Every structure is written in structure tokens, then in C-alpha cells.
């Protein structure tokens, strides 16, 4: 290897481990990518470097981090494979490219204006066929040309930067998913505890005739209990605790049948024992909400549960025969289980069934969790 690019693959690995270990401490995304640029400059003997990557939120490529040059210089600047042929070639060929002259033919005008007479190096950031971005850096005009060993090191640094970027994106997406799950849990807890209590109070207050002293006292107690549960829900720590199922769908069916003795709750097709283990909790949530919704908003005499596997998916249908002519807006509970199904890659459909007076809740989830 020539002396043009100091460093070894081992040194590169050590530097990137150091950058990644400090990534949680980075206050902003730009600071994280700036750290990557600094690491590459240290290892590759470059004076300045700027990292361009596609920003999904902004739906465009932007300057995401830099070292030795201010990001503010590129605010609002359009940089893409169309405006930077050098970047396109580097990504398409998946190799490190050098430009010694005629920079204007390879880079956007804004970048060329900032270049001193220099050797420009473009490093592709690609992983598993995915174009993450490029790192563009400049070296002294009198720097030696890169040899194969130099290019291998820079290519390795680009791969490491791509993996670091993908890991950070995946972490961010996981955090957003956790926040969504927390919101769903919070809404469900409010619905199951607070709204149900207040619904019972509203039924009592809407009844004919005067309330007895005992009934008024019971209403006051229920309202106070609802307020207490709401306060406790809002004040509980953030985060989502795992909710593994402690029972089975078959046991849940038996429990619901005992709880709603006025209804005939039965399996019309399939075997509850065939529910995939990872979907037990979800299937039980959908079943419980479907039964609750039927009991609250309809006048059913029978609730039939059908289970089957079809076209690589697990399907559960819960049909009641007592839907009213005008059911009003969809309940919050069904919307919540629909969101819960999305977390497992499935969907929940609900609406009038095939027969007159029937209402169907249908859960469909791919057998393959991927």
C-alpha cells in the first residue's frame, strides 16, 4: 500500500467501533454522520469530507454530516445522482473513484465552488444492494494517487459507514414503533378501564325515573374510580412491557361463554388449538373486543367463531347475528385492535356480514412473521 492513505482495516474497525459506541451520545443525526466523516478523514488522510444520504422524511438527498466544512453551505442544495455523475458512477460500479480535474463535469456547481485545486475522492455507501449515500472528500493536489490497497481501505470504510447508517435508521424506526405501541397501549388502557366505567354510568343516568340515593352514590364512586384509573394511566412510566399470552384462545372462548351466558358463543369452523403461538395474544384481543362490541352495540343471540389457514395466512372471523339497523360510528376498541394487528403485519376488517342482521369482525395475519 502507498503512503497516500494511512491506516489499516484493523485501524478502520477500531475507529468505527469508537464512533458507534458514542452514537447514542450524539445530540443530532448530523452529529452522528459528522463523526463518521471525521473518522474517515483521520483514516484516509483527507482534509475535508461531506456525507450525502437520502433522507426519507424529506424525500430527497441532503448533506447529512461533514468534517472540515460547514453543513450550512449546503442548506437547500440539490445533490443527487442526476446532478452528481461522479456519485452515480461510484454507486453503480460500487467502487472508490478519483477526480483530479474538470470537477464541474462530475459535481454540482455549489460543491465545485468550494473546492481548492485538489484530488476529489468519492466513496460509495452501499449495503446489500441498497444505495445509502456517498462520501465526497478532497485531498491535497500533490497527494499521491490511490493504489488498489488504498481503494480497498476506502471501500471498506464506505461499507462500514453504510452499515452504521442503516443500523441507526433501523434503531430510529424501532423507537418510533415502540412509541406507537405505547400510544396504542395507553389508548387501550383508557378504553378498557376508564371508558367502560363511564359508559356504565351514562347508562344509569340515561334511564327512566329518579335515581335512588344508593344509585347516585354508586355513580359517584364509579366516576371517582374512573378518574383515579385515568390519573394512574397518565402517570405510569413510558415504555411497553411485553404482553405474552398466559392463556389460549380456547380458554378465552370458554371464559367469554361463561361471562356472557345469554349468548351462544361457539366455534363454527376450525380448532382454537391451531392458532400460531405468536398470534395468541392478538387473536384473544380481537375475539374479546368483537364479543364486547356485539354485546354493547347489538342484540345478538349467537356469536360464531371460525378459524382457518388460507393462502399462507391465519384467518379468524367472529360473526354475531344481532346487528341493529343503525349501529352508529365504529367503536374505539375495534380501531385499537386494528392498530394492534398492524404490528404483526395483519389487518382487521369489520362491517355487516353476508346474512341480514349479521356483523363480522375478521382478522387476517400472514403465517410468516417476516
C-alpha positions in Angstrom: 0.0 0.0 0.0 1.2 3.5 -0.8 1.6 6.1 1.9 -1.2 8.2 0.4 -3.9 6.7 2.7 -2.7 5.9 6.2 -4.4 3.2 8.2 -5.3 -0.5 8.1 -8.5 -2.4 8.1 -7.9 -3.1 11.8 -7.5 0.6 12.5 -10.6 1.3 10.5 -12.6 -1.2 12.5 -11.3 0.3 15.8 -12.2 3.8 14.8 -15.7 2.8 13.6 -16.3 0.9 16.8 -15.4 4.0 18.7 -17.8 6.2 16.6 -20.7 3.7 17.0 -20.1 3.4 20.8 -20.6 7.1 21.0 -23.5 7.3 18.7 -26.1 7.3 21.5 -24.4 10.4 22.9 -24.7 12.3 19.6 -27.2 15.0 20.1 -28.4 15.1 16.5 -28.3 12.8 13.4 -26.0 15.4 11.8 -23.5 15.0 14.7 -23.5 11.2 14.2 -22.8 11.4 10.5 -20.3 14.2 11.2 -18.5 11.7 13.4 -18.3 9.2 10.5 -16.8 11.9 8.3 -14.2 12.7 10.9 -13.3 9.1 11.3 -12.8 8.7 7.5 -10.7 11.8 7.3 -8.5 10.5 10.1 -8.0 7.1 8.4 -7.9 8.2 4.8 -5.7 11.3 5.1 -8.4 13.6 3.8 -8.7 17.3 4.8 -12.5 17.6 4.3 -15.3 15.2 3.8 -19.1 15.5 3.5 -21.6 12.7 3.6 -24.7 12.8 1.4 -27.6 10.4 2.0 -31.2 10.0 1.2 -33.5 11.4 3.9 -36.8 9.5 3.9 -38.6 12.2 5.9 -37.5 15.0 3.5 -37.8 12.7 0.4 -34.5 14.0 -1.0 -30.7 13.6 -0.8 -29.2 16.0 1.6 -25.8 16.7 3.3 -26.2 14.8 6.5 -22.7 15.2 8.1 -19.3 16.8 7.4 -15.8 17.3 8.7 -13.7 20.3 7.9 -16.5 22.1 6.1 -19.8 23.6 7.3 -23.1 21.9 6.5 -24.7 25.3 6.3 -23.1 25.8 3.0 -25.2 23.1 1.5 -28.6 24.0 3.1 -31.2 23.6 0.4 -28.6 22.5 -2.2 -29.8 19.7 -4.5 -27.4 16.8 -4.7 -28.4 13.6 -6.4 -27.2 11.0 -8.8 -28.5 13.3 -11.6 -26.6 16.4 -10.5 -23.5 14.5 -9.4 -22.5 11.9 -12.1 -19.5 11.0 -10.0 -21.8 9.7 -7.3 -23.9 7.7 -9.7 -20.8 6.0 -11.2 -19.4 5.3 -7.8 -22.6 3.6 -6.6 -23.3 1.8 -9.8 -19.8 0.4 -10.0 -19.5 0.1 -6.2 -16.0 1.4 -6.1 -14.0 4.4 -5.0 -13.4 7.0 -7.7 -11.0 9.8 -8.0 -11.2 13.1 -9.9 -8.2 15.3 -10.5 -9.6 17.9 -12.9 -12.7 19.0 -14.7 -14.7 18.8 -11.4 -17.6 20.8 -12.9 -18.5 17.8 -15.1 -18.8 15.5 -12.1 -20.2 17.5 -9.2 -22.9 20.2 -8.6 -21.7 23.8 -9.1 -22.1 24.6 -5.4 -19.6 21.9 -4.4 -17.2 22.8 -7.2 -17.2 26.5 -5.9 -15.9 25.3 -2.6 -13.1 23.1 -3.9 -9.5 24.2 -3.8 -7.3 22.6 -6.5 -7.5 19.1 -5.1 -7.9 15.5 -5.7 -11.6 14.6 -5.1 -12.4 11.1 -3.8 -16.0 9.7 -3.9 -16.7 6.7 -1.6 -19.9 4.7 -2.2 -22.1 3.9 0.8 -24.0 0.8 -0.3 -25.1 -2.3 1.6 -27.0 -5.4 0.3 -27.7 -3.6 -3.0 -29.1 -0.6 -1.2 -27.7 2.9 -2.1 -27.4 4.6 1.3 -25.3 7.6 0.1 -21.8 8.7 -0.8 -18.9 10.4 1.0 -17.1 13.1 -1.0 -13.7 14.2 0.3 -10.8 16.2 -1.0 -7.0 15.7 -0.6 -4.0 17.9 -1.3 -3.5 18.4 -5.0 0.0 16.9 -4.6 -1.2 13.8 -2.8 -0.2 10.5 -4.3 -2.7 8.6 -6.4 -4.6 5.9 -4.7 -3.4 2.3 -5.3 -5.5 -0.8 -5.0 -4.8 -1.1 -1.3 -5.9 2.5 -0.7 -9.1 1.9 -2.6 -9.8 -1.3 -0.7 -9.5 0.6 2.6 -11.7 3.4 1.5 -14.3 1.0 0.1 -14.3 -0.8 3.4 -14.8 2.5 5.2 -17.7 3.2 2.9 -19.3 -0.2 3.7 -18.8 0.4 7.4 -20.4 3.8 7.1 -23.3 2.3 5.2 -23.9 -0.3 7.8 -23.6 2.3 10.6 -26.2 4.4 8.8 -28.6 1.5 8.2 -28.2 0.5 11.9 -29.1 4.0 13.0 -32.1 4.1 10.7 -33.3 0.7 12.0 -32.9 1.9 15.6 -34.9 5.1 14.8 -37.6 3.0 13.2 -37.7 0.7 16.2 -38.0 3.6 18.5 -40.9 5.1 16.5 -42.6 1.7 16.5 -42.2 1.5 20.3 -43.7 4.9 20.6 -46.7 3.9 18.5 -47.1 0.7 20.6 -47.1 2.8 23.7 -49.8 5.1 22.3 -51.9 2.1 21.4 -51.4 0.6 24.9 -52.3 3.9 26.5 -55.4 4.3 24.4 -56.4 0.7 25.1 -55.9 1.1 28.8 -58.0 4.2 28.9 -60.7 2.5 26.8 -60.8 -0.7 28.8 -60.7 0.9 32.3 -62.0 4.5 32.1 -64.4 4.5 29.2 -66.1 1.3 30.3 -66.8 2.7 33.7 -68.1 5.9 32.3 -70.2 4.1 29.8 -71.9 2.2 32.7 -72.5 5.5 34.5 -74.0 7.1 31.3 -76.5 4.1 31.0 -77.6 4.6 34.6 -78.1 8.3 34.2 -80.0 7.9 30.9 -82.5 5.5 32.4 -86.1 6.4 33.1 -87.1 7.5 36.6 -85.4 9.0 39.5 -82.2 7.5 40.8 -82.1 6.2 44.4 -79.6 7.5 46.9 -77.8 4.3 46.6 -77.7 4.5 42.8 -76.4 8.1 42.9 -73.7 7.0 45.4 -72.7 4.2 43.1 -72.4 6.5 40.1 -70.2 8.9 42.1 -68.0 6.0 43.1 -67.6 4.8 39.5 -66.7 8.3 38.3 -64.1 8.7 41.1 -62.7 5.3 40.2 -62.5 6.2 36.6 -60.7 9.4 37.4 -58.3 7.5 39.6 -57.6 5.0 36.8 -57.1 7.8 34.3 -54.7 9.6 36.6 -52.7 6.4 37.2 -52.6 5.6 33.5 -51.3 9.0 32.6 -48.6 9.0 35.3 -47.3 5.5 34.6 -43.7 5.2 33.2 -43.3 5.4 29.5 -42.5 2.2 27.6 -44.2 -1.0 26.6 -43.9 -4.1 28.7 -44.2 -7.3 26.8 -47.6 -9.0 27.0 -47.1 -12.7 26.4 -50.3 -14.6 26.5 -50.9 -16.5 29.7 -53.9 -18.4 28.3 -55.1 -19.8 25.0 -57.8 -18.9 22.5 -59.8 -22.0 23.5 -59.7 -21.0 27.2 -60.7 -17.4 26.3 -63.7 -18.7 24.4 -64.8 -20.7 27.4 -64.3 -17.7 29.7 -66.4 -15.4 27.4 -69.1 -18.0 27.1 -69.4 -18.1 30.9 -69.3 -14.3 31.2 -72.0 -13.9 28.5 -74.3 -16.7 29.4 -77.1 -15.0 27.4 -75.1 -15.6 24.2 -74.3 -18.8 22.4 -70.6 -18.4 21.7 -69.2 -21.3 19.8 -66.6 -22.3 17.2 -68.3 -22.9 13.9 -65.2 -24.0 12.0 -61.6 -24.8 12.8 -59.7 -25.6 16.0 -58.6 -23.0 18.5 -55.5 -25.1 19.3 -54.2 -24.3 15.8 -53.7 -20.6 16.5 -50.0 -19.8 16.0 -48.3 -19.1 19.3 -47.1 -15.7 18.3 -50.7 -14.7 17.4 -52.4 -16.0 20.6 -52.4 -12.6 22.3 -53.7 -10.8 19.2 -56.4 -13.4 18.4 -57.6 -13.2 22.0 -57.7 -9.4 21.9 -59.7 -9.4 18.6 -62.1 -12.0 20.0 -62.7 -10.2 23.3 -63.3 -6.9 21.5 -65.7 -8.5 18.9 -67.7 -10.0 21.7 -67.7 -6.9 23.7 -68.7 -4.8 20.7 -71.6 -7.2 19.9 -72.9 -7.2 23.4 -72.7 -3.4 23.7 -73.9 -2.3 20.2 -76.1 -5.1 19.0 -78.7 -7.6 20.2 -77.2 -11.0 19.3 -78.3 -14.4 20.2 -75.3 -16.2 18.8 -71.7 -15.5 18.1 -69.8 -17.8 15.8 -66.0 -18.1 15.6 -64.4 -19.5 12.5 -60.6 -20.3 12.3 -58.7 -21.3 9.2 -55.4 -21.2 7.3 -55.7 -19.9 3.7 -53.2 -18.6 1.2 -50.4 -18.5 3.7 -52.4 -16.6 6.3 -54.2 -17.2 9.6 -57.8 -16.0 9.5 -60.3 -15.7 12.3 -63.8 -14.5 11.8 -66.2 -13.5 14.6 -69.8 -13.1 13.4 -72.8 -12.1 15.5 -76.4 -12.2 14.3 -77.9 -9.2 16.1 -76.7 -6.1 14.4 -79.1 -3.1 14.7 -80.2 -1.3 11.6 -78.2 1.8 12.6 -75.0 1.0 14.5 -73.5 4.5 14.6 -69.7 5.2 14.4 -67.2 2.4 14.9 -66.2 1.8 18.5 -62.7 2.8 19.7 -62.0 -0.8 20.7 -62.2 -2.2 17.2 -59.9 0.6 15.9 -57.4 -0.3 18.6 -57.2 -4.0 17.8 -56.9 -3.0 14.1 -53.7 -1.0 15.1 -52.5 -3.9 17.2 -52.9 -6.2 14.2 -50.8 -3.9 12.1 -47.8 -4.5 14.4 -48.0 -8.2 13.4 -48.3 -7.4 9.7 -52.0 -8.2 9.7 -55.3 -6.4 9.3 -58.7 -6.3 10.9 -61.8 -5.8 8.9 -65.3 -5.2 10.4 -68.7 -4.5 9.0 -72.0 -6.1 8.0 -71.7 -9.8 7.2 -73.2 -11.8 4.4 -76.5 -12.5 6.1 -79.1 -10.0 7.1 -78.5 -8.7 10.6 -75.0 -10.2 10.8 -71.9 -8.2 11.8 -68.4 -9.7 11.1 -65.0 -9.0 12.6 -62.2 -10.6 10.5 -58.6 -10.9 11.5 -56.0 -11.8 8.8 -52.3 -12.3 9.6 -49.6 -13.9 7.4 -48.3 -17.1 8.8 -44.7 -16.0 8.2 -43.8 -13.2 10.7 -41.4 -11.7 8.2 
